């Protein structure tokens, strides 16, 4: 019995050290205090009021050369103009759960274009990345900004998972940050070329991140997949080192897909994080789009 107790006692620090080893090198760069501290709440008990709009949706399509890209436009149900947001889905595609996320963005007071770039090219849930689809996203920017119910000359790019790679490439490689993009928002983005070899996926990030010059806000959960969390944090660290306007928000107690995990597995922490993220993103986008009002 004494030997058993001794063995059990020794195992706890070993396990604790093992868990600590999974921490990513720059895990402490998220949640800068100036992004969450609120004097009005702390001193006076005031909470910021949220915009809530009933949302209407319409199916549209636009062309990129010979390719017709189906998309949805989601916006408040009135006759007013609103700022433009391009919502790019990730590897899972334009699913019912992702549509809910786009609807929540529109409900904050935006005209949202959500291209379905996989349907456009009859792609299922891909492993490899098709570079041609980046052009389909890029063409969507022009279509969005041509809509008469848009109130801004530029759009913010809003995405999750692989959609974050699409919008990064459109901003940098297609140079839309020079003439069409006002800011970059992404949830646990795949900040690496999906076709890059495994070591690149884990230890490096897409070189385009070093050329991103529009303000960026990125959301992850503390339990995000190690290889994704590491590349995201490393990319944001590099942005901050070059004095770029970049913010990383890391939510405690949640992992990947906290914004759209289905009801049967959804947690209270998922919902708290998702609500905070969409409200925080709306304020961030509104701030940066105000400078580009028509």
Buried (B, 14 or more C-beta within 10 A) or exposed (E): EEEEEEEEEEEEEEEEEEEEEEEBEBEEBBBEEEEEEEEEEEEEEEEEEEBEBEBEBEEBEBEBEEBEBBBBBBBBEEEEBBBBBBBBBBBBBBEEBBBEBBBBBBBBBBBBBBBBBBBBBEBEEBEEBBEEBBBBBBBBBEBBBEBEBBBBBBBBBBBBBBBBBBBBBBBBBBEBBEEBBBBBBBBBBBBBBBEEEEEBBEEBBBEBBBEBBBBBBBBBBBBBEEBBBBBBBBBBBBBBEEEBBBBBBBBEBBBBBBBBBEEEEBEEBBBBBBEBBBBBBBBBBBEBBEEBEE
